């Protein structure tokens, strides 16, 4: 058994400490090291007697760290075999580091047999946090038999002494690294959108570790000139440039040549800006006006629908569609310049 098999989650035994059965061998009990039990109170005598009364062939093999012969899981079964007068026991070996052994020991003792006391599980979670701070609270909770909320509280207390425990992302049960907060994920998504404006929402969501709906909302907020994080404080609207750094859209230079910012004024959405045009009789009463409103309204499509249109284009037509869309965009840009010129002339 390797640490890779221990860290891969399975449906039967999920979590970074998942154990998969290997080939069992029989070894002398005298060769085993049982000097470092997980339980602070030592073996439970009643549980040992209960196991001793069972057929030994019905019990699973114990888990042993091969290089040191330390018993990771099965201390009660060892004592029960000694109580029966036995001298040998079936074992399953594990190759790994000290901390990997500890994770396996905790996961195995939580998964079956006599559960670890709450105090021991909390102490185990704190040690796993120190060894693997990148693991998510849920992953550590599944290893130690605690709720994610309890692990989070342990992390906060431990982080007061070791801030490293709150840094970086979190490694989930699926092996992917996720941001420590939704806000962090939104900011990273906005950076990705700035770097790759034509990337799909699915790709942005996957790389930023956020949901598809959150990625859609980030892109929509950026299109509307809003901060990618709802309720962001500071009064300055931020956009994300290609380098990922926040920039101020509404900015100018003061008399000293320094950039100044103006308070955020959220841009209304496209439907909100179209509404008064659709209600204007001067446009609605003419053929050209109605044609223009229909053309403008054709872009009144939610971001998710745009993504569906993109996904629906076959790969061999992607370049042709992209070129036509680019040509349409240039036509609209020229139209916008003509309209802006009329405004300045008026």
N, C-alpha and C positions, 0 to 999 in steps of 0.2 A: 504493500500500500504506500502511495506517495502523497505528498502534501497537495498535489493537484487534484487527486481524487477527494481529498478532504475539503478543499475549497470550492469544488463544483457542487452546486445545489442540485438535489434530485427531488422529485415530487414526494417520494416516501419520507425523506429526511432532509428538508430544506435548510438552507443556511450555509455560511462559509465553513462551518465545522461539520458538514455532512460526512458520514462515514459509509463507505461501500465495502461489503464483505470481501475478504480475500481468502487465501488458502490457509487453513489452520494446521498447526503442528503441535506436538506434545513435548513439553519441556519439564525438567525437575522444578518443583516449587522453590527449592533451595537456591536456584539460580536467579530468582526474581528479586527486585528491589521494591519493597512496599513501605519504604521509610518516609515517603512524602505524600500522604493522603490529601485529597481535596477537602475532605470534611474536617472542619476544625475540631469537632468532637470525636473524631476517630470512627471506627466501624460500629455499627449498631448491633449489639449482641442478639437481640430478638430476630433481626433480619438474617443474621448468620445462621441461627438455628432453623429458621424457616427454609433457607436454601439447602441446608445440610439434610433435611428430610426429603428433598426431591431427588429424582434420578439425575445424576451428574450428566448423563448423555443428552438430557433435554435442555440443559443450560447452554447459552452461547459461549464461544471462546472469549477469553479475556483479551484486552488490547494492551500490547506491550511495546515500548520504545526499544527497538532492536539494539542500537548501539549501547544503551545503558541498562537494558533489561528492566527499566522502571515500569511498574504497572500503571497504565493510564486509566483503565476502566476495568473493574472486576475485583476490587479488593475484598468485597464481601464473599465473592465466589471462591477466592483463594482461602479465606478463613474457613469457609464451609467445607472445602475439600480437606483441609487439615483436620477439621472436627470429625470428618468421616474416616480419618486415618489414611488419607491418600498422600502420595508423594509427588505425583505428576499432574499436570493440568494442560488443557488445550489453550493455545494462545494464537493470536493474530498479530503479526509484527507491523510496526509502522516506522518508516524512515523519515526523519525530519529534525528541525531545530527545537530548542527548548520551548520557545513560544508557540510553535506549531503543535507541539505535544500537549501543551496546556490547553489550547483551544479544543483539540480532539478529546481530551480528558473531560472538559466541561460539557461539551456537546454530547458525549456518550453518556455521562452521568445524568444529564437532564432528560435524555431521550427515552430511557428505560430504567427498570430497577427501582431502587429507593431514591426518590428525588433529593437533590441537595437542599439543605435548609436555605431560607431566604437570605440570611446574612452571608452565607458562603457564595450564593449566586451573585449577590451584589458585589462582593469582593472580587469574584472572578470577572465580572463585567468591567470593573475598574482596571484590572490588570490587562484585559484584552484591549481596552481603550488606549492604554499607554503603549501597547505593542503595535496596534493597528488603528491609529486615530482616523484613518481614511474610511474605515468601515462605517456604514450607516447605523443609526440607532436601531432600526428594525433588524438588520443582520446580526448585530451583537445581541439583541434581545432574543432572537431565535436560538442562538448558540447557548446563551446563559439562562434561558427560561424566564426572561423578564419582558415586560411590556416596553415598547419603544419610548413611552413617556417616562418610565422609570430610568431607562438607560440615558435619556436626554438629561434628566435631573442629575444623574451621576456625572455625565460629561460636563455640565455647567459647573458643578462643584469642583471637579478635577481641573477644569480649565483655569480656575482662579490661581492655581499653583503652576500650571503648565499650559500657557495659551496655545501651544501647538495643537492641542486636542480639538480646537475649534477652527483650525486653518484648513485651506484647501477644500476639495470636493468630498463627496461621500461615495464609497464603493457599494453599490446595491447588490441584492441577491442575484441579479441577472448578470453580474460582472461588469456593468457599466458604471462610470463615474458620473455622479449628479452634483449640481451646485448645492451649496449648503442652504440656500434660500431661493424662493421664487424670484425675488428681486435680482439676485445675482444671475440667475438663469436668463431673465429678461434682458439684462444689460449685455450679457454675452451674445444673446440672439441678435440684439440690435447691432452689435459689432459685426457679426457674420453677415447680416443683411447689407450693411454698409460696404463690406468687402466683396460680397457676391450677391448683387441685387437681383440676379436672375435665378438664384438657387430656389429649389422647391421648398415649400413649407415643411414637408416631411423631413428633408435633409436638415433644415435649420433646427427643427424640434429635436431631431436625433442628436445632433452635435452639441446643442446647448443643454440637453438633458431636461427639456420641458415638454409639456403636452402639445399636441398639434393645435388645439384651440388657443393655447397661450401664445404660440408662435404666430398664429393668425392675428391675434390681438396686437402683438408687438408691431407686426408689419403695418397693420391698419393705423395704429397710433403714429408711427413714423410718417406714413403717407399724409396724415392730417397735421403734421408738424407738432405732435405732442410728445411728451416724455414717454419712453418705453415702459416705465414703471408707473402704474396708476397712483395718484396721490403723492407723487414725488415733491419734495419741498425744495425751496430755494428760489422760486420765482423766476427762473430763467429757463426757457425752452431749450432742450438739448437735442442735438442731432448727432449721429455717429458718422465720422468720416472714415475713409479707407484705412486709416491707421488705428481705428478703434477708439480714438479719443473723442470725448464729448466736445462739440463745438456749439457756438451760439449763433443761431440763424439770424436773429434780429440784433445785429451789432453794427457799430460804426466806430470811427476813430474820433477821439476828443482832440482838443487843441494841442495837446502834448504828443499826439500820435499814438496814444494808448487805446486799446480796444475797450469800448464800453458796451454794456448790455442793457437791454430794456426789459421790463417785466414781461412774463409770458402772457401772450394773448392767444388762446387756443383758436386755431383755424376751424371754421365750421366744416362739416363733412360735405361731400358732393351732393347728397340728396337735399341737405339743408340749403345749399346755395342754388340748387335748381328750382326749389319750390317757388320762390317769388317770380322767377322767369316764367314758370308754367302758369302762374296766375295773372301774368301781365297781358291785358287785352291787345296791346300793340303787337305782341308776338303771336298770340293765339288766333288773331283775326286774319292773318295773311298766310298764303301757301308757303312762302319762304320761311316765315317765322315758325310755322308748325313743323316744317321739315328740319329746321335747325334744332328745335326742341327734341324731335325724335332722335336725331343724331347724338345730341348731348346725353339724352336719357339712356342710350344704348350702352354707355359706360357706367351706368348706375348699377354696378354688379358687385355683390359682396366678394371679399377676398377669397373666400372658400370656393366660390363659383369660378373665379379666374383660375384657381388651382385645378379645378375639375376640367376646365377647358384645356389647360396645359397638359394634364395627364392623358387627355383624350386624343392628343395629336400623335399619330404613329411616328416612330423614330425616323423613317425614311422621308417624312415630310416636315420634320422639325425645322430644318434650315430654310425651306421655302416659306413656311409660316412666319418664322422669325424675321426674314427679310421684308415680307409684306407688312408685318406689324410695325417694323422700323420705318418703312415708307409712310404708313398711315400716321405714325407719330410725328414725322417731319412735316407732313401736310398740316396737321393740327397746330404744330409750332408756328408754321408760317401764318396760319389763320389767326393765331393768338397775337403775333406781331402786328398783323394788319389791324386787328381790333384795338390793340394798345395804341397804335399810331392814330387811330380815329379819336381815341380818348384824349391824347395829348393835343391834337389839333383843335378839339372842342374846348 
